C-alpha cells in the first residue's frame, strides 16, 4: 500500500489476533509505533488481547502506559444515560 492509515494498521493487528498470530500482532504494533502511527482504541484492544494470550505482562504494562499517555480513558466512551 502506498499510504497506510491507522485503519490499515488496526485491521492488520485485529486480523493477526483473530488468527492466533499474537506475536505478529505485537511486532506490528511496535512497527506502527516506530512509524509514528496515531494509536486508536482498536489497536490498543488488539494488542491487549495479543499480550494476554501470550501472558506477556511486560507488553501489557507498556500498552497501559501508552493508554495513559495518549489519554484513552473509560469516561471518553461512556454513553450518557
Secondary structure, 3 states (H helix, E strand, C coil): CCCCCHHHHHHHHHHHHHCCCHHHHHHHHHHHHHCCCCCCHHHHHHHHHHHHHCCCHHHHHHHHHHHHHHCCCHHHHCCCC
